């Protein structure tokens, strides 16, 4: 059995599709976490036995520290959106910055970027300066240990993933574990993990749509009973269904 998080690597590699076909011949089953990955795997290896299983999440959730204390430790205040993870081109942080520049001043939204940069940080800082966002963006360019995760989510209103392309993301399930909604691009399997208007908001991967989604989030979404929806989604995405899928002898 092969558990495949990404059918193809995020950056193309020579021989990647040939390697997948060879691996598929050696496996009695391939488990993927998004319908888009299922379709791609079946296209590249038509004879493979492929099964879609949701990325698992802790159904019991995780506790959070006080919001005010977390924000103080991270150097942010007020309304905060969190981008969490490696900063790479396909993850669309530049799209997010252009979207943030479109947000009306009365919403007073800032952005916390937490994770290692795989591209020059200065090019993003230049863009932040050009867009007039210097006082609205806080960057923590380093490896973020698990012990620091609670502060990040406690200090933020939502996780935001403005990806250009995607398979799925563990960050979505992590946000749910902390009881936080998500704002995602409609790419790959990201939108499949979000119940729009209930556990988060879905946008197209371009600045205008993402800006509209952020405004919708703050002006409409936060008035909904989203915590109940997230708790329900955590139960649906728990480890038990994943374990059962792996233990099953069906192909």
Wavefront OBJ file of the C-alpha trace (Angstrom):
o trace
v 0.000 0.000 0.000
v 1.133 3.532 -0.780
v -0.149 6.599 1.094
v 0.289 9.429 -1.401
v 0.097 12.987 -0.102
v 1.046 14.433 -3.483
v 0.737 12.532 -6.748
v 3.241 14.904 -8.282
v 5.871 17.001 -6.453
v 5.080 20.695 -6.054
v 8.037 21.557 -8.273
v 8.331 19.364 -11.419
v 11.079 16.725 -11.481
v 12.414 14.697 -14.434
v 10.795 11.264 -14.641
v 8.136 11.986 -12.017
v 5.248 10.383 -13.935
v 7.288 7.317 -14.889
v 8.234 6.855 -11.232
v 4.572 6.988 -10.210
v 3.618 4.333 -12.745
v 6.414 2.059 -11.520
v 5.324 2.545 -7.904
v 1.705 1.855 -8.797
v 2.657 -1.559 -10.188
v 4.235 -2.490 -6.845
v 1.218 -1.471 -4.728
v -2.072 -3.274 -4.268
v -3.657 0.047 -3.238
v -2.874 3.762 -3.301
v -4.498 6.049 -0.728
v -4.855 9.742 -1.603
v -6.481 12.581 0.337
v -8.304 14.561 -2.361
v -10.478 13.864 -5.376
v -8.136 15.910 -7.552
v -5.267 13.572 -6.576
v -7.427 10.540 -7.342
v -8.192 11.869 -10.824
v -4.531 12.651 -11.508
v -3.313 9.260 -10.252
v -5.866 7.399 -12.344
v -4.865 9.437 -15.397
v -1.171 8.667 -14.912
v -1.582 5.050 -13.775
v -4.940 3.848 -15.170
v -4.648 0.334 -13.749
v -3.989 1.404 -10.164
v -6.376 0.719 -7.279
v -6.835 4.188 -5.797
v -8.952 5.188 -2.805
v -9.739 8.676 -1.480
v -9.552 8.979 2.309
v -9.903 12.326 4.079
v -6.791 13.635 5.798
v -7.296 12.689 9.476
v -7.747 15.170 12.314
v -7.898 14.950 16.117
v -11.621 14.699 16.808
v -11.155 15.940 20.387
v -9.534 19.213 19.337
v -6.677 21.125 21.006
v -6.725 23.753 23.728
v -5.709 27.376 23.181
v -4.105 29.990 25.450
v -5.774 33.354 26.046
v -5.990 35.389 22.824
v -4.619 38.594 24.378
v -1.558 36.844 25.775
v -0.879 35.017 22.512
v -1.134 38.242 20.527
v 1.225 39.997 22.920
v 3.824 37.240 22.556
v 3.572 37.364 18.750
v 3.503 41.147 18.436
v 0.066 41.445 16.828
v -3.240 43.029 17.855
v -6.882 43.089 16.819
v -8.145 41.241 13.751
v -5.466 38.850 12.510
v -5.324 36.319 9.678
v -2.704 33.564 9.833
v -0.651 32.144 6.989
v 1.170 29.142 8.437
v 3.791 26.962 6.750
v 6.605 27.158 4.242
v 6.467 30.214 1.999
v 6.789 28.935 -1.560
v 5.543 30.357 -4.848
v 2.691 27.890 -5.287
v 1.262 28.873 -1.887
v 0.348 32.332 -3.180
v 1.484 34.628 -0.371
v 1.921 37.386 -2.964
v -1.727 36.899 -3.984
v -2.685 37.262 -0.335
v -0.715 40.487 0.031
v -2.419 41.990 -3.024
v -5.776 40.905 -1.562
v -4.965 42.439 1.817
v -4.206 45.767 0.120
v -7.801 45.751 -1.210
v -9.405 45.348 2.227
v -11.200 48.530 3.429
v -9.456 50.325 6.268
v -12.508 50.064 8.524
v -11.971 46.310 8.869
v -8.484 46.843 10.375
v -7.225 43.415 9.299
v -3.572 42.442 9.677
v -1.645 39.369 8.548
v 0.712 37.065 10.455
v 3.058 35.020 8.243
v 4.662 32.200 10.230
v 7.045 29.766 8.550
v 10.307 29.389 6.680
v 10.732 31.209 3.369
v 11.832 29.074 0.419
v 12.101 32.254 -1.645
v 13.970 35.462 -0.774
v 12.136 37.145 2.085
v 13.185 40.552 0.767
v 11.049 40.218 -2.365
v 7.993 39.862 -0.127
v 9.070 42.742 2.087
v 9.491 44.885 -1.043
v 5.962 43.978 -2.111
v 4.639 44.722 1.384
v 6.266 48.163 1.223
v 4.984 48.864 -2.296
v 1.427 47.934 -1.287
v 1.562 50.110 1.833
v 1.180 47.146 4.190
v 4.250 47.664 6.374
v 2.183 48.165 9.536
v -0.274 45.380 8.715
v 2.015 42.389 8.139
v 4.103 40.565 10.745
v 6.639 37.967 9.556
v 8.183 35.119 11.559
v 10.604 33.623 9.029
v 11.807 30.492 10.813
v 10.914 26.947 11.715
v 7.846 26.972 13.965
v 7.937 24.224 16.590
v 4.774 22.388 17.641
v 4.963 24.046 21.057
v 4.363 27.401 19.308
v 1.287 26.351 17.342
v -1.284 27.174 20.061
v -0.152 30.810 20.217
v -0.416 31.190 16.435
v -3.991 29.948 16.297
v -5.082 31.657 19.513
v -3.856 35.009 18.196
v -5.644 34.609 14.852
v -9.238 34.712 13.652
v -8.689 32.244 10.820
v -6.078 30.353 8.848
v -5.799 31.600 5.273
v -4.388 29.508 2.411
v -4.263 31.500 -0.860
v -2.642 28.658 -2.838
v -2.217 28.763 -6.609
v -2.138 24.954 -6.751
v -2.660 22.280 -4.114
v -3.319 18.638 -3.420
v -4.518 18.991 0.170
v -3.049 20.618 3.274
v -2.477 19.380 6.794
v -2.803 23.021 7.859
v -6.580 22.890 7.290
v -7.026 19.938 9.639
v -4.676 21.598 12.128
v -6.855 24.715 12.121
v -9.913 22.553 12.783
v -8.098 20.867 15.673
v -7.686 24.310 17.234
v -11.308 25.212 16.467
v -10.373 27.831 13.877
v -12.111 28.440 10.524
v -10.198 28.616 7.264
v -10.199 30.769 4.138
v -8.922 28.786 1.140
v -8.466 28.958 -2.607
v -10.608 26.726 -4.782
v -7.696 24.605 -5.973
v -6.895 20.902 -5.631
v -8.503 19.376 -2.562
v -8.487 22.502 -0.391
v -12.110 23.416 -1.077
v -13.186 19.802 -0.489
v -12.086 20.131 3.147
v -14.152 23.289 3.758
v -17.909 23.621 4.147
v -18.317 27.103 2.693
v -20.084 29.446 5.081
v -19.877 26.927 7.927
v -16.269 25.870 8.579
v -14.707 28.578 6.454
v -14.875 30.558 3.232
v -13.779 29.546 -0.272
v -12.306 31.975 -2.830
v -10.791 31.839 -6.281
v -6.955 32.048 -6.371
v -6.746 35.710 -7.325
v -6.634 38.943 -5.280
v -10.138 40.330 -5.924
v -11.904 37.097 -5.008
v -9.701 36.530 -1.971
v -10.288 40.097 -0.775
v -14.044 39.575 -1.122
v -13.783 36.342 0.868
v -11.904 38.107 3.673
v -14.549 40.826 3.829
v -17.310 38.217 3.847
v -15.519 36.406 6.642
v -15.383 39.438 8.925
v -18.773 40.920 8.017
v -20.890 37.744 7.820
v -19.150 34.499 8.705
v -18.175 35.347 12.293
v -21.848 35.783 13.176
v -22.540 32.105 12.382
v -22.270 29.201 14.826
v -19.112 27.986 13.121
v -17.723 26.213 16.181
v -20.513 23.628 15.996
v -19.770 23.085 12.307
v -16.033 22.693 12.967
v -16.687 20.203 15.777
v -18.901 18.183 13.416
v -16.248 18.325 10.696
v -13.582 17.138 13.149
v -15.703 14.083 13.918
v -16.105 13.351 10.210
v -12.350 13.663 9.641
v -11.258 11.708 12.724
v -8.539 9.074 12.730
v -10.961 6.159 13.025
v -12.231 6.357 9.413
v -8.620 6.652 8.227
v -7.503 3.609 10.236
v -10.456 1.583 9.006
v -9.612 2.469 5.412
v -6.018 1.331 5.877
v -7.041 -1.897 7.615
v -9.666 -2.793 5.028
v -8.797 -5.635 2.659
v -10.939 -4.110 -0.083
v -9.135 -2.578 -3.014
l 1 2 3 4 5 6 7 8 9 10 11 12 13 14 15 16 17 18 19 20 21 22 23 24 25 26 27 28 29 30 31 32 33 34 35 36 37 38 39 40 41 42 43 44 45 46 47 48 49 50 51 52 53 54 55 56 57 58 59 60 61 62 63 64 65 66 67 68 69 70 71 72 73 74 75 76 77 78 79 80 81 82 83 84 85 86 87 88 89 90 91 92 93 94 95 96 97 98 99 100 101 102 103 104 105 106 107 108 109 110 111 112 113 114 115 116 117 118 119 120 121 122 123 124 125 126 127 128 129 130 131 132 133 134 135 136 137 138 139 140 141 142 143 144 145 146 147 148 149 150 151 152 153 154 155 156 157 158 159 160 161 162 163 164 165 166 167 168 169 170 171 172 173 174 175 176 177 178 179 180 181 182 183 184 185 186 187 188 189 190 191 192 193 194 195 196 197 198 199 200 201 202 203 204 205 206 207 208 209 210 211 212 213 214 215 216 217 218 219 220 221 222 223 224 225 226 227 228 229 230 231 232 233 234 235 236 237 238 239 240 241 242 243 244 245 246 247 248 249 250 251
